[in-house]
Amino acid sequence: MPITPSPKPASPSEIKRVALLFAGGPAPAANAVISAAAASFLRNGIEPIGIKHGYSALADFCPEKRPLTKGEDYVVMTESILKRSRNSQGIMIGTARTNPGKFVSHPSHFQDKEKCAPLKRAYEALCSLEVDALVSIGGDDTLKTANKMKMYQDALPAGSRRIRVVHVPKTIDNDYHGIDFTFGYFTAVDFMAREIRNLLYDAEAGRAYFLVESMGRSAGWLAYGAAMAGEASLVISVEDIVDEFADEEVVIRDGKEVTRMIMNMDKVVSRILDTMLVREQQGKEYGVIVLAEGLAEYLPEKYLEGIPRDDHGHISIADVNLGRILSKHIAKSYKNLPAGTRKRSERKVNGVQLGYETRCSQPTAFDVMLGSQLGVGAYRALVEEKKDGVMVSIVNQLALRYERFEDLVDQSNLVTKVRYIDLDSDFHKLARFLETYVK
């Protein structure tokens, strides 16, 4: 059987130059995506341009005052730049959280010049580089921006320059619809699991507990994966805030009463104490409890007063310190237990935040392969499949498929849907089986 090249050489393409852009938080294997995509375009005579630091320069583009500058705002990607880069750490073109679509939240806004101004500047900046396509790499907020960039162009007058848009999903949180596992997820899980195992030895030596706050703003994939691989005693995420663990609170927002769902602090702390007491009966006076950072959004309002929010409306979780808040509650509640139900008069509980350390860690082999295929998929979507407005996805044995933006983003409010862990799934059942069993 003859050996055929992959990706296969394409017939002459209408795409002559393509922009590659990475936005949002870093993720392991980012360079595998960027490098494989750029190499695919180069191999077929298409010039890849790496836009530096996300949408920062594009959203502020002003040709009269400061045109885009080569080396500072973008880089022409060559074979020498890509040399042995797929396994490298970090992000070779940088990143940022600048959001040119932050004022656009409804299809009608594409007729509003003021709301569309940052999108217009980003579009004109790309036009100034004479690119024919944009490969957007980022999380769900970046997917929303990619969708808005396409919709902005759909609303342009006939004959306007068209820049086709393809998106590659990125998040170590793994909470994306349309793909089973995102690149960097397993590297992040592996890194955090090693840290959890280290903490277990520390906890055992001091007969203490560590409350690990894992990254995972919207869903618990990272917390659950790290807990399973790290042999944690218990894991709790936003998906678990249901039934008796959920509560409601009335707050005042913009002068109006709003009811928000919060976690029942007493019930959550009680569940953690149950795990600690069972472990004491087993002769284990130590352990690690993993909490997804997204639980901070479910704290009672008194803990969130004065906490800043970003362009996407997310609270600054680092300023909340969920682990410290809950560790104090747990230590106090343990001390208040009847003397006959606990082995010690008090138990030390330490809050630890883990996650940022994982984002630029050395990618695992699987994530390098996954990222590389997604990068190649961006090329194939644009050149071989002639797609526009799709997200690159992978199923089974790295088989490529392409998900339409319309199927991933609610076109009525331009918002993506979070992919939560299904509490009836085998993934969730495995985590509950592996942790300390509480009847």
C-alpha positions as CSV (number, residue, x, y, z in Angstrom):
1,M,0.0,0.0,0.0
2,P,1.5,3.4,-1.0
3,I,2.3,5.9,1.7
4,T,0.4,9.1,1.2
5,P,1.4,12.4,2.8
6,S,-0.8,14.0,5.5
7,P,-2.1,16.6,5.0
8,K,-2.4,15.9,1.3
9,P,-1.2,18.6,-1.0
10,A,-4.2,20.8,-2.0
11,S,-5.1,22.2,-5.4
12,P,-4.4,25.9,-5.6
13,S,-6.3,27.6,-2.9
14,E,-8.1,31.0,-2.8
15,I,-6.5,31.4,0.6
16,K,-3.0,32.9,0.2
17,R,-2.4,34.2,3.8
18,V,-3.9,33.1,7.1
19,A,-3.8,34.6,10.6
20,L,-3.3,32.4,13.6
21,L,-4.5,33.8,17.0
22,F,-4.5,32.5,20.5
23,A,-6.6,34.1,23.2
24,G,-7.5,33.4,26.9
25,G,-5.6,31.4,29.4
26,P,-2.6,29.3,28.4
27,A,-2.9,25.5,28.0
28,P,-0.3,22.8,27.5
29,A,0.2,21.8,23.8
30,A,-0.8,25.2,22.6
31,N,2.4,25.2,20.5
32,A,1.5,21.8,19.0
33,V,-1.7,23.4,17.6
34,I,0.0,26.5,16.3
35,S,3.0,24.7,14.9
36,A,1.0,21.9,13.1
37,A,-1.4,24.4,11.7
38,A,1.3,26.8,10.5
39,A,3.4,23.9,9.0
40,S,0.3,22.6,7.1
41,F,-0.3,26.0,5.5
42,L,3.4,26.5,4.7
43,R,3.6,23.0,3.1
44,N,0.8,24.1,0.7
45,G,2.1,27.5,-0.2
46,I,0.0,29.5,2.2
47,E,1.7,32.1,4.4
48,P,0.8,31.8,8.1
49,I,0.8,35.0,10.2
50,G,1.0,34.7,14.0
51,I,-1.0,37.5,15.7
52,K,0.8,38.3,18.9
53,H,-1.1,38.5,22.3
54,G,-4.6,37.6,21.2
55,Y,-6.9,40.4,20.0
56,S,-5.0,43.2,21.9
57,A,-3.5,45.0,18.9
58,L,-6.4,44.1,16.6
59,A,-9.1,45.6,18.9
60,D,-7.1,48.9,19.3
61,F,-6.2,49.1,15.6
62,C,-5.9,52.7,14.3
63,P,-4.1,52.8,10.9
64,E,-3.6,56.6,11.0
65,K,-1.9,56.6,14.4
66,R,-0.3,53.2,14.5
67,P,-0.5,50.4,11.9
68,L,0.2,46.9,12.9
69,T,4.0,46.4,13.3
70,K,5.8,43.2,12.2
71,G,7.6,41.7,15.2
72,E,5.6,43.6,17.8
73,D,2.0,42.9,16.7
74,Y,2.5,39.9,14.4
75,V,5.1,37.5,13.2
76,V,5.5,35.8,9.8
77,M,5.8,32.1,10.7
78,T,8.6,30.2,8.9
79,E,10.0,26.8,9.0
80,S,12.9,28.0,11.2
81,I,10.5,29.4,13.8
82,L,8.6,26.2,13.9
83,K,11.6,24.0,14.4
84,R,11.0,21.5,17.2
85,S,8.2,23.6,18.6
86,R,5.3,21.1,18.9
87,N,6.6,19.9,22.3
88,S,7.7,23.3,23.6
89,Q,6.1,25.0,26.6
90,G,4.3,28.3,26.7
91,I,2.6,30.0,23.7
92,M,4.9,31.0,20.9
93,I,2.6,33.9,19.8
94,G,1.5,34.9,23.3
95,T,-2.0,35.4,24.5
96,A,-4.4,38.0,26.1
97,R,-8.0,38.2,27.3
98,T,-9.0,41.3,25.2
99,N,-12.5,40.7,23.9
100,P,-13.5,42.8,20.8
101,G,-17.0,41.4,20.9
102,K,-17.8,42.3,24.6
103,F,-20.4,44.9,23.7
104,V,-22.3,42.6,21.2
105,S,-24.8,40.3,23.0
106,H,-27.7,40.2,20.4
107,P,-27.8,39.8,16.6
108,S,-29.4,43.2,16.4
109,H,-26.2,44.7,17.8
110,F,-24.4,44.1,14.5
111,Q,-26.3,47.1,13.2
112,D,-25.0,49.2,16.1
113,K,-21.8,51.0,15.0
114,E,-20.8,51.8,18.5
115,K,-21.2,48.3,19.9
116,C,-19.4,46.8,16.9
117,A,-16.6,49.3,16.9
118,P,-14.0,46.9,18.5
119,L,-15.0,44.1,16.1
120,K,-14.8,46.5,13.2
121,R,-11.2,47.5,14.2
122,A,-10.2,43.9,14.6
123,Y,-11.7,43.1,11.1
124,E,-9.9,46.1,9.5
125,A,-6.6,45.1,11.2
126,L,-6.8,41.7,9.7
127,C,-7.7,43.2,6.3
128,S,-4.6,45.4,6.6
129,L,-2.6,42.2,6.8
130,E,-4.4,41.0,3.7
131,V,-5.3,37.7,5.3
132,D,-8.0,35.5,3.8
133,A,-8.7,33.4,6.9
134,L,-8.5,33.5,10.7
135,V,-7.7,30.5,12.9
136,S,-8.9,31.3,16.3
137,I,-7.6,29.2,19.2
138,G,-9.2,29.6,22.6
139,G,-11.9,28.9,25.2
140,D,-15.6,29.3,25.0
141,D,-15.3,33.1,25.3
142,T,-13.0,33.1,22.3
143,L,-15.4,30.8,20.4
144,K,-18.1,33.5,21.1
145,T,-15.7,36.1,19.6
146,A,-15.0,33.9,16.6
147,N,-18.7,33.5,16.0
148,K,-19.2,37.3,16.3
149,M,-16.4,37.9,13.9
150,K,-18.2,35.7,11.3
151,M,-21.6,37.3,12.0
152,Y,-20.1,40.8,11.8
153,Q,-18.9,40.0,8.3
154,D,-22.2,38.4,7.4
155,A,-23.7,41.9,8.0
156,L,-21.2,43.7,5.8
157,P,-22.2,45.1,2.4
158,A,-22.0,42.8,-0.6
159,G,-18.5,42.7,-2.1
160,S,-16.7,43.4,1.2
161,R,-13.5,41.4,1.9
162,R,-14.4,38.1,3.5
163,I,-12.1,36.5,6.1
164,R,-13.1,33.0,6.8
165,V,-13.1,31.9,10.5
166,V,-12.2,28.5,11.9
167,H,-11.9,27.9,15.7
168,V,-9.9,25.4,17.6
169,P,-11.2,24.6,21.1
170,K,-8.9,25.3,24.0
171,T,-9.4,24.9,27.8
172,I,-7.8,22.7,30.4
173,D,-11.3,22.9,32.0
174,N,-12.6,20.5,29.3
175,D,-16.1,22.0,29.5
176,Y,-16.6,22.4,25.7
177,H,-19.6,21.1,23.8
178,G,-18.6,19.5,20.5
179,I,-15.5,17.7,21.6
180,D,-14.8,15.0,24.1
181,F,-11.4,16.2,25.4
182,T,-9.6,19.4,24.8
183,F,-5.9,19.7,24.3
184,G,-4.0,20.3,27.6
185,Y,-6.6,18.7,29.8
186,F,-4.8,15.4,30.4
187,T,-1.5,17.3,31.0
188,A,-3.1,19.5,33.5
189,V,-4.8,16.5,35.2
190,D,-1.4,14.7,35.3
191,F,0.4,17.7,36.8
192,M,-2.2,18.3,39.5
193,A,-2.5,14.6,40.3
194,R,1.2,14.6,41.1
195,E,0.8,17.6,43.3
196,I,-2.1,16.0,45.2
197,R,-0.1,12.9,45.8
198,N,2.7,15.0,47.2
199,L,0.2,16.7,49.5
200,L,-1.0,13.3,50.7
201,Y,2.4,12.5,52.1
202,D,2.6,15.9,53.8
203,A,-0.9,15.5,55.2
204,E,-0.2,12.0,56.5
205,A,3.0,13.2,58.2
206,G,1.1,15.9,60.1
207,R,-2.2,14.2,60.5
208,A,-3.8,17.1,58.6
209,Y,-6.0,17.8,55.6
210,F,-5.4,19.8,52.5
211,L,-8.3,21.5,50.7
212,V,-7.1,21.8,47.1
213,E,-8.9,24.4,45.0
214,S,-8.6,23.2,41.4
215,M,-9.0,25.3,38.3
216,G,-12.4,24.7,36.6
217,R,-14.6,27.8,36.6
218,S,-17.7,26.4,35.1
219,A,-17.5,22.6,35.3
220,G,-15.7,20.0,37.3
221,W,-13.8,18.0,34.7
222,L,-10.3,19.1,35.9
223,A,-11.2,18.7,39.6
224,Y,-12.6,15.3,39.1
225,G,-9.8,14.1,36.8
226,A,-7.1,15.3,39.2
227,A,-8.9,13.8,42.2
228,M,-9.2,10.4,40.6
229,A,-5.6,10.3,39.3
230,G,-4.2,11.9,42.5
231,E,-6.1,9.5,44.9
232,A,-7.9,12.3,46.7
233,S,-10.4,11.5,49.5
234,L,-13.3,13.5,48.0
235,V,-14.0,15.9,45.1
236,I,-16.8,18.5,45.0
237,S,-17.7,20.6,42.0
238,V,-20.4,22.9,40.7
239,E,-22.3,19.9,39.4
240,D,-22.7,18.6,42.9
241,I,-24.5,21.8,44.1
242,V,-28.0,20.2,43.8
243,D,-30.6,18.9,46.2
244,E,-29.6,19.4,49.8
245,F,-26.3,21.0,48.8
246,A,-28.0,23.9,47.1
247,D,-29.8,26.9,48.6
248,E,-31.2,30.2,47.5
249,E,-30.3,33.8,48.4
250,V,-32.0,37.1,47.5
251,V,-29.7,39.9,46.6
252,I,-30.1,43.4,45.3
253,R,-28.7,43.9,41.7
254,D,-29.2,47.3,40.0
255,G,-31.9,48.2,42.5
256,K,-33.9,45.0,42.0
257,E,-34.3,41.9,44.1
258,V,-32.7,38.9,42.4
259,T,-32.7,35.3,43.6
260,R,-29.5,33.4,43.1
261,M,-28.6,29.8,43.7
262,I,-25.8,29.3,46.3
263,M,-24.2,26.3,48.0
264,N,-25.5,25.3,51.4
265,M,-22.3,25.8,53.3
266,D,-23.5,23.7,56.3
267,K,-24.4,20.7,54.1
268,V,-21.1,20.9,52.1
269,V,-19.0,21.2,55.2
270,S,-21.0,18.3,56.8
271,R,-20.3,16.1,53.7
272,I,-16.5,16.8,54.1
273,L,-16.6,16.1,57.8
274,D,-18.3,12.7,57.0
275,T,-15.3,11.8,54.8
276,M,-12.9,12.8,57.5
277,L,-14.6,10.8,60.2
278,V,-14.8,7.7,58.0
279,R,-11.1,8.0,57.3
280,E,-10.4,8.3,61.1
281,Q,-12.3,5.0,61.6
282,Q,-10.0,3.5,58.9
283,G,-6.9,4.7,60.8
284,K,-6.3,7.5,58.3
285,E,-6.1,10.9,60.1
286,Y,-5.3,12.8,56.9
287,G,-6.4,13.4,53.4
288,V,-6.9,15.7,50.4
289,I,-10.2,17.2,49.4
290,V,-10.5,18.7,45.9
291,L,-12.8,21.6,45.2
292,A,-13.5,23.1,41.7
293,E,-12.8,26.8,41.8
294,G,-16.1,27.5,40.2
295,L,-17.8,26.8,43.6
296,A,-16.7,30.4,44.4
297,E,-19.5,31.6,42.2
298,Y,-21.9,29.7,44.6
299,L,-20.7,31.3,47.8
300,P,-23.1,33.5,49.7
301,E,-23.0,37.1,48.6
302,K,-21.2,38.3,51.7
303,Y,-18.1,36.5,50.4
304,L,-18.2,38.1,47.0
305,E,-18.8,41.8,47.9
306,G,-16.1,44.0,46.2
307,I,-14.7,41.1,44.1
308,P,-13.9,42.5,40.6
309,R,-15.1,41.0,37.3
310,D,-13.4,40.7,33.9
311,D,-14.7,41.6,30.4
312,H,-16.7,38.4,30.3
313,G,-18.4,39.1,33.6
314,H,-16.5,36.4,35.6
315,I,-15.5,37.1,39.2
316,S,-11.8,37.2,40.0
317,I,-11.7,33.8,41.7
318,A,-8.1,34.4,42.9
319,D,-9.4,37.3,45.0
320,V,-12.1,35.0,46.7
321,N,-9.8,32.2,48.0
322,L,-12.4,29.5,48.3
323,G,-10.0,27.1,49.9
324,R,-9.2,29.4,52.8
325,I,-12.9,30.3,53.4
326,L,-14.0,26.6,53.5
327,S,-10.9,25.4,55.4
328,K,-11.8,27.7,58.3
329,H,-15.4,26.4,58.3
330,I,-14.3,22.8,58.3
331,A,-11.7,23.2,61.0
332,K,-14.2,25.0,63.3
333,S,-17.0,22.5,62.6
334,Y,-14.6,19.6,63.3
335,K,-13.6,21.2,66.6
336,N,-17.3,21.6,67.5
337,L,-18.1,17.9,67.0
338,P,-18.9,15.9,70.1
339,A,-15.7,14.5,71.7
340,G,-16.7,10.9,71.2
341,T,-17.2,11.2,67.4
342,R,-13.7,12.5,66.6
343,K,-10.1,11.3,67.4
344,R,-8.6,14.7,68.1
345,S,-9.7,17.9,69.7
346,E,-8.9,19.8,66.5
347,R,-7.7,19.0,63.0
348,K,-5.5,21.3,60.8
349,V,-7.0,22.1,57.4
350,N,-4.9,23.9,54.9
351,G,-6.3,25.7,51.8
352,V,-4.2,25.3,48.7
353,Q,-4.8,26.7,45.2
354,L,-3.6,24.6,42.2
355,G,-4.0,25.1,38.5
356,Y,-2.0,28.1,37.2
357,E,1.1,26.0,37.5
358,T,-0.3,23.5,35.0
359,R,-1.1,25.9,32.1
360,C,2.3,26.0,30.6
361,S,3.7,22.7,31.9
362,Q,5.4,20.2,29.6
363,P,2.6,18.6,27.5
364,T,2.1,14.9,27.6
365,A,2.5,12.9,24.4
366,F,-1.3,12.5,24.0
367,D,-1.9,16.2,24.2
368,V,0.9,16.9,21.7
369,M,-0.8,14.4,19.3
370,L,-4.3,15.8,20.0
371,G,-3.1,19.4,19.6
372,S,-1.2,18.6,16.4
373,Q,-4.3,17.0,14.8
374,L,-6.4,19.9,15.8
375,G,-3.9,22.2,14.2
376,V,-3.9,20.2,11.0
377,G,-7.7,20.1,11.2
378,A,-7.8,23.9,11.0
379,Y,-5.9,23.7,7.7
380,R,-8.1,21.0,6.4
381,A,-11.2,22.8,7.3
382,L,-10.2,26.0,5.5
383,V,-8.3,24.6,2.5
384,E,-9.6,21.1,1.8
385,E,-13.1,21.4,3.1
386,K,-13.5,25.1,2.3
387,K,-15.3,25.7,5.6
388,D,-16.3,28.9,7.3
389,G,-17.7,29.4,10.8
390,V,-16.8,25.9,12.2
391,M,-14.9,24.6,15.2
392,V,-12.4,21.8,14.7
393,S,-13.2,18.7,16.7
394,I,-11.9,15.2,17.2
395,V,-13.6,11.9,18.0
396,N,-12.5,8.2,18.3
397,Q,-8.9,7.7,17.1
398,L,-8.1,11.3,16.3
399,A,-10.7,11.4,13.6
400,L,-11.5,15.0,12.5
401,R,-14.9,16.5,12.3
402,Y,-16.2,20.1,12.1
403,E,-18.9,21.6,14.3
404,R,-20.8,24.6,13.0
405,F,-20.8,27.7,15.2
406,E,-24.6,27.7,15.0
407,D,-24.7,24.4,16.8
408,L,-22.3,25.5,19.6
409,V,-23.4,29.1,20.2
410,D,-27.0,30.2,20.9
411,Q,-27.7,32.5,18.0
412,S,-30.4,34.4,20.0
413,N,-28.1,35.6,22.7
414,L,-24.6,34.7,21.3
415,V,-23.7,32.7,24.4
416,T,-22.1,29.2,24.5
417,K,-23.4,26.4,26.7
418,V,-21.2,24.8,29.4
419,R,-20.7,21.1,29.2
420,Y,-21.1,19.8,32.7
421,I,-20.2,16.4,34.0
422,D,-23.3,14.2,33.8
423,L,-24.0,13.0,37.4
424,D,-25.3,9.7,35.9
425,S,-22.2,9.2,33.7
426,D,-19.7,6.4,34.3
427,F,-17.0,9.2,34.6
428,H,-18.8,10.6,37.6
429,K,-19.5,7.1,39.1
430,L,-15.8,6.2,38.8
431,A,-14.8,9.3,40.8
432,R,-17.3,8.4,43.5
433,F,-16.1,4.8,43.6
434,L,-12.5,5.7,43.9
435,E,-12.9,8.3,46.7
436,T,-13.4,7.4,50.4
437,Y,-16.6,5.6,50.7
438,V,-19.2,7.2,52.9
439,K,-22.5,5.4,53.4
